């Protein structure tokens, strides 16, 4: 059953057109059903003050081997909205969902065009379902869920917005701590029994050297088991990661007689009480266990904490750049890691900008033409500070005007605000005509940012620099 986001939004639009009166709508609370605890936790925070979401896979349970009860099946049929990860994870829901109408209110998170969804490392036709273990995905997801709740239950939109803002602060702080705590991790290479940590590996520099099996329903081959056991004996790995609730019939054969640090993660929060704090608890729990397991000493942990910015709001004054998840003008996901490998020349602006942006972009692209062939070492980017109006199509038409090498990037509203803070960009909306607020302008920092191939900030070039001056400066920094 295909349940893409676009179909869901079409369903919501039709539903609102034929909805009951505002008075009746205000009296009726949404019935939302959620499959797994981490997503249920985020939704519980967003729905604080109204009917809490119903959780399908409860304490002590994981999706593998779980089946919905008859009562739960009926609740799913009656729900205003069902949120699940996808067939790669909750396989037992697939037969039931096939019996639902094509326009049933079902949200399949792995179908999201906003989240960073990684492919499975075991099957090219499948996706890795553990997306919530990258906190950037959680930040994006709460905005997606908030919009859906506001569309379905418009009389309580103010409540959902207030809850979203409170949750966003908590998640942003978590994301900041994870970023700084794992930056430059050199504690050692780890072996995972099941492949649950690909998102965590990419987001936080975890050194994952091997995986025995993709999931509990895939037995570990004898060849794989013997190979990894030999590597454990030879000291290749500093740590073994297993998962709570997942059966591991080959574990004794793997580690019997082997001296290896071993911790049990709980990526589903199966051992925790469900609720609004569970997602934060899961991330903190897994992080602390992994750090301890790879032999990061207490002194080193304390040093990491002391190196963190004391004030999250002021972090942008100490460092330029950070972690982000954007979409380019062709619809491809782009993270800070994807931009590494070349020098990056970045300009923040917006397509409705009357003069400053076109002038700055022309200067940048003209300079790179003069700099040829050295310009091949530099990738120019245009990042919009106005994602509300600058759609992917508008961005594509705009950047193509300046040159085929220019890449346009846009993010969600929340991710754009995060990026603005990370790069210390000043942005202020200006409405000249109150009768037409949609025709606003934006005063913004007009500098060009030069970043090193490893992502480090090098310098800024002020607005007004000529193409020849920019070429000269680039030669100085790229010697």
C-alpha positions in Angstrom: 0.0 0.0 0.0 1.4 3.3 -1.0 0.8 6.1 1.5 2.9 9.0 0.3 2.8 12.4 2.1 1.2 14.1 -0.9 -1.8 11.7 -0.8 -2.1 12.3 2.9 -2.2 16.1 2.4 -4.8 15.7 -0.3 -6.9 13.6 2.1 -6.6 16.3 4.8 -7.7 19.0 2.4 -10.8 17.0 1.4 -11.5 16.2 5.0 -11.5 19.9 6.0 -13.8 20.9 3.2 -16.5 18.5 4.4 -15.7 18.8 8.1 -18.3 19.5 10.8 -18.9 23.0 12.1 -16.1 24.7 14.1 -18.1 24.2 17.3 -18.4 20.5 16.8 -14.8 20.2 15.7 -13.6 21.9 18.8 -15.5 19.4 21.0 -14.1 16.4 19.3 -10.5 15.4 20.0 -8.3 13.6 17.5 -7.7 9.9 17.8 -4.1 9.3 16.6 -2.5 5.9 16.6 1.3 5.5 16.6 3.3 2.3 16.1 6.6 2.8 17.9 7.7 4.5 21.1 10.2 7.1 19.8 7.7 8.6 17.4 4.9 8.2 20.0 7.1 10.2 22.5 7.4 13.2 20.1 3.7 13.1 19.3 2.8 13.0 23.0 4.7 16.2 23.5 3.0 17.9 20.6 -0.5 16.7 21.8 0.0 17.8 25.4 -3.3 19.2 26.7 -5.5 17.1 24.3 -6.2 13.4 23.9 -2.8 11.6 24.0 -1.9 9.4 21.0 -2.4 5.7 21.3 0.7 3.5 21.3 0.6 0.1 19.5 3.9 -1.5 20.5 4.2 -1.0 24.2 6.7 -1.6 27.0 8.8 -4.7 26.6 7.9 -5.0 23.0 9.7 -4.3 19.7 8.3 -4.4 16.1 10.0 -7.7 15.3 7.7 -10.5 16.2 4.9 -8.2 17.3 1.3 -8.4 15.9 -1.6 -6.1 16.5 -4.5 -7.5 18.6 -8.0 -7.5 17.3 -8.8 -4.5 19.4 -5.8 -2.6 18.1 -6.8 -3.5 14.5 -10.2 -1.9 15.1 -8.6 1.1 16.7 -6.5 1.5 13.6 -9.6 1.4 11.3 -11.4 4.0 13.5 -8.4 6.3 13.9 -8.3 9.9 12.5 -4.6 9.2 11.7 -2.2 6.2 11.8 1.5 6.9 12.0 3.9 4.1 11.3 7.5 3.8 10.1 7.0 1.5 7.1 7.0 -2.1 5.8 10.7 -2.5 6.5 9.9 -2.3 10.2 6.3 -3.0 11.2 5.7 -5.9 8.8 2.8 -7.2 10.7 0.8 -4.1 9.9 1.1 -4.5 6.1 -1.8 -7.1 5.7 -4.2 -4.8 7.7 -3.2 -1.7 5.8 -3.9 -3.4 2.5 -7.5 -3.7 3.6 -7.9 0.0 4.2 -9.2 2.4 1.6 -6.6 4.0 -0.6 -7.4 7.4 0.9 -7.1 6.2 4.5 -5.4 8.6 6.8 -2.1 6.8 7.1 1.3 8.4 7.4 4.3 6.3 6.3 7.4 8.0 7.7 9.8 6.2 5.4 8.0 7.8 2.5 8.8 11.3 3.7 10.4 13.7 1.3 11.6 15.9 4.2 13.4 13.4 6.4 16.9 12.0 5.7 16.1 8.4 4.8 19.1 6.2 4.2 19.0 3.1 2.0 19.4 -0.3 3.6 23.0 -1.6 3.6 21.6 -5.1 2.9 18.9 -4.6 0.2 18.9 -1.9 -2.5 15.1 -2.0 -2.7 14.6 -1.3 1.0 15.2 1.6 3.4 16.9 1.8 6.8 14.0 2.4 9.3 16.0 3.8 12.2 15.8 7.4 11.1 15.0 8.8 14.6 18.5 8.0 15.8 19.7 11.2 13.9 18.4 14.1 16.0 18.2 16.3 12.9 15.4 14.0 11.7 13.6 14.5 14.9 13.8 18.2 14.5 12.3 18.0 11.0 9.7 15.4 12.0 8.1 17.6 14.8 7.4 20.3 12.2 5.8 17.8 9.9 3.7 16.4 12.6 2.7 19.8 13.9 1.5 20.9 10.5 -0.6 17.7 10.1 -2.2 18.1 13.6 -3.0 21.8 12.9 -4.6 20.8 9.6 -6.7 18.1 11.1 -7.6 20.0 14.3 -7.4 23.6 13.3 -9.4 24.8 16.4 -6.4 23.8 18.6 -3.7 25.0 16.2 -2.4 27.5 18.8 -1.9 24.6 21.3 0.1 22.5 18.8 2.2 25.4 17.9 3.0 26.2 21.6 3.9 22.5 22.3 6.0 22.4 19.2 8.1 25.4 20.3 8.7 23.9 23.7 9.7 20.5 22.2 12.0 22.1 19.6 14.1 23.8 22.3 14.6 20.4 24.1 15.6 18.7 20.8 17.8 21.5 19.7 19.7 21.3 23.0 20.0 17.5 22.7 21.3 17.8 19.1 23.9 20.4 20.2 25.2 18.2 23.0 25.4 15.1 20.7 27.2 17.1 18.1 29.9 18.4 20.4 30.1 15.3 22.5 30.9 13.1 19.5 33.0 15.5 17.4 36.4 13.9 16.8 35.4 10.6 18.5 38.5 8.4 18.5 37.5 5.8 21.1 37.7 2.8 18.8 35.9 0.8 16.2 32.7 -1.1 17.3 30.9 -4.2 16.1 27.1 -4.3 16.0 25.1 -7.5 16.3 22.1 -5.9 14.4 22.2 -3.0 11.9 20.4 -0.4 14.0 23.1 2.4 14.1 23.6 3.6 10.5 22.0 7.0 11.2 23.9 7.4 14.5 27.1 6.4 12.7 26.7 9.0 10.1 25.4 11.8 12.4 27.9 11.4 15.2 31.1 9.9 13.8 30.6 6.5 15.4 33.2 4.1 14.0 31.1 1.1 13.1 33.4 -1.6 11.7 31.1 -4.5 11.2 27.5 -5.8 11.5 26.4 -9.4 11.9 22.7 -9.1 10.6 20.3 -6.5 9.4 17.5 -7.6 11.8 16.3 -10.4 14.2 14.4 -12.1 11.4 17.6 -12.7 9.4 19.9 -15.4 10.9 23.6 -14.8 11.1 25.5 -16.9 8.7 28.2 -19.3 10.0 30.8 -17.7 7.8 30.0 -14.2 9.1 30.0 -15.4 12.7 33.4 -17.0 12.5 34.9 -14.1 10.6 33.8 -11.5 13.2 34.7 -13.8 16.1 38.2 -14.0 14.8 38.4 -10.2 14.5 37.2 -9.9 18.1 39.9 -12.2 19.2 42.5 -10.2 17.3 41.4 -7.0 19.0 39.9 -5.3 16.0 36.9 -4.0 17.9 36.8 -1.9 21.1 33.1 -2.7 21.7 30.2 -4.9 20.8 26.7 -3.3 20.6 23.5 -5.4 21.0 19.8 -4.3 21.2 17.3 -4.8 24.1 14.5 -7.2 23.2 16.2 -8.6 20.1 17.0 -12.3 20.3 20.6 -13.2 19.5 21.0 -17.0 19.2 24.6 -16.7 18.1 25.8 -14.3 20.8 27.4 -17.0 23.0 29.2 -18.5 20.1 30.5 -15.0 19.1 31.8 -13.9 22.5 32.5 -17.0 24.5 36.1 -16.9 25.7 36.6 -13.4 24.1 37.5 -10.3 26.2 35.3 -7.6 24.7 33.4 -4.6 26.1 29.7 -5.2 25.5 26.6 -3.0 26.0 22.9 -3.4 25.3 21.4 -0.4 23.5 17.6 0.3 23.6 16.9 2.1 20.3 13.1 1.4 20.6 12.9 2.4 24.2 11.4 -1.0 24.9 12.5 -1.1 28.5 11.3 2.5 29.2 8.0 3.8 30.1 6.2 5.5 27.1 5.7 9.2 27.3 7.0 12.6 26.2 10.5 12.2 27.7 11.2 8.8 26.1 12.8 10.0 22.9 15.3 12.1 24.9 15.9 9.2 27.3 16.6 6.8 24.4 19.1 9.1 22.8 20.9 9.9 26.1 20.9 6.3 27.1 22.4 5.0 23.9 24.9 7.8 23.7 26.2 7.3 27.3 26.5 3.5 26.8 28.4 3.8 23.5 30.8 6.4 25.0 31.5 4.1 28.0 31.9 1.0 25.8 34.5 2.5 23.5 36.6 3.4 26.6 36.2 7.1 26.6 37.5 7.9 30.1 35.7 10.1 32.6 38.4 12.7 32.2 37.9 12.8 28.4 34.1 13.1 28.8 34.6 16.0 31.2 37.0 17.6 28.7 34.3 17.2 25.9 31.7 18.9 28.1 34.0 21.8 29.0 34.6 22.4 25.3 30.9 22.8 24.6 29.5 26.3 24.3 28.2 27.4 27.7 25.3 29.2 26.2 23.5 27.4 23.2 22.0 30.7 22.1 25.5 32.2 21.9 27.2 29.2 20.2 27.1 30.9 16.8 29.3 33.7 18.2 32.1 31.1 18.8 31.9 29.0 15.7 30.8 29.3 12.1 29.1 26.3 10.5 27.5 23.2 12.0 25.3 20.2 11.2 22.3 20.6 8.8 20.0 18.7 6.4 19.0 20.6 3.2 17.6 19.9 -0.2 19.3 21.1 -3.4 17.5 22.6 -6.4 17.2 19.1 -8.0 15.5 17.6 -4.9 18.6 15.8 -3.5 19.3 15.7 0.2 22.5 17.5 1.2 24.2 17.5 4.6 27.4 19.3 5.8 29.3 16.0 5.1 28.1 16.0 1.5 29.6 19.4 0.9 33.1 18.4 2.1 35.9 17.5 -0.3 36.1 20.9 -2.0 36.4 24.5 -0.9 32.9 25.9 -0.4 31.9 29.5 -1.3 28.5 30.1 0.3 26.0 33.0 -0.1 22.8 33.4 1.9 20.0 35.3 0.2 16.6 34.9 -1.4 15.3 34.9 -5.0 12.9 37.9 -4.4 15.9 40.0 -3.5 15.8 43.1 -5.8 19.5 43.9 -6.1 22.0 42.8 -3.5 21.6 39.1 -4.1 21.9 39.2 -7.9 25.0 41.4 -7.6 26.7 39.2 -5.0 25.9 36.0 -7.0 27.2 37.6 -10.2 30.4 38.6 -8.5 30.9 35.1 -7.1 30.3 33.3 -10.4 32.3 35.9 -12.4 35.3 35.5 -10.1 35.1 31.7 -10.4 35.2 32.0 -14.2 38.3 34.2 -13.9 39.8 31.7 -11.4 39.6 28.8 -13.8 41.0 26.1 -13.7 41.6 26.5 -10.0 37.9 27.1 -9.7 37.4 23.4 -10.0 38.5 23.2 -6.4 35.6 25.4 -5.3 31.9 24.6 -5.2 29.6 27.7 -5.0 26.3 27.5 -3.1 23.3 29.7 -2.8 21.3 29.1 0.4 17.9 30.7 0.7 16.8 32.4 3.9 13.2 32.5 2.5 12.1 28.8 2.1 8.5 29.8 2.4 8.5 31.4 -1.1 11.7 29.9 -2.6 10.3 26.5 -3.7 12.6 23.9 -5.3 11.3 24.9 -8.8 11.9 28.6 -8.2 15.4 27.9 -6.8 16.3 25.7 -9.8 15.3 28.5 -12.3 17.1 31.1 -10.3 20.5 29.4 -9.9 20.5 28.2 -13.5 20.5 31.9 -14.5 23.8 32.5 -12.8 25.6 29.3 -14.0 25.4 25.5 -14.2 27.9 25.0 -11.3 25.9 27.0 -8.8 23.9 24.8 -6.3 20.8 26.1 -4.7 19.9 24.8 -1.2 16.8 25.2 0.9 15.6 23.7 4.2 12.5 23.6 6.3 11.6 26.8 8.3 13.1 25.2 11.4 16.3 24.0 9.7 16.7 27.4 8.0 16.6 29.2 11.4 19.1 26.7 12.7 21.5 27.3 9.8 21.1 31.1 10.2 22.3 30.8 13.8 25.1 28.4 12.9 26.6 30.8 10.3 25.7 33.9 12.4 23.7 35.4 9.5 21.5 38.4 10.3 18.0 38.1 8.8 15.1 40.6 9.3 11.8 40.6 7.4 10.6 44.0 6.2 7.0 44.7 5.3 6.7 48.0 3.4 3.0 47.7 2.5 0.8 46.4 5.4 -2.0 45.8 2.8 0.3 43.2 1.1 2.3 41.5 3.8 3.2 38.7 1.4 5.4 41.1 -0.6 7.9 41.4 2.1 11.6 42.0 1.7 14.4 40.6 3.8 17.4 42.5 5.1 20.2 40.0 5.5 24.0 39.5 5.8 25.4 39.8 2.3 28.9 38.3 2.8 30.4 35.4 1.0 31.5 32.5 3.3 34.6 30.5 2.4 34.7 27.0 4.0 37.6 24.6 3.8 37.3 21.1 2.2 37.0 19.6 5.7 34.1 21.9 6.6 36.0 24.4 8.7 35.2 28.1 8.4 38.0 30.1 6.8 36.8 33.7 6.3 34.0 36.0 5.0 34.2 38.4 2.1 32.2 41.6 2.5 29.6 42.7 0.1 31.0 45.1 -2.5 34.1 43.1 -3.3 34.9 43.0 -7.0 35.4 39.8 -9.0 39.1 40.5 -9.4 39.5 41.2 -5.7 37.7 38.0 -4.8 40.0 36.0 -7.2 43.1 37.6 -5.5 41.8 36.7 -2.0 40.9 33.2 -3.0 44.4 32.6 -4.3 45.8 33.8 -0.9 43.7 31.3 1.1 44.1 28.4 -1.3 47.8 28.4 -1.6 
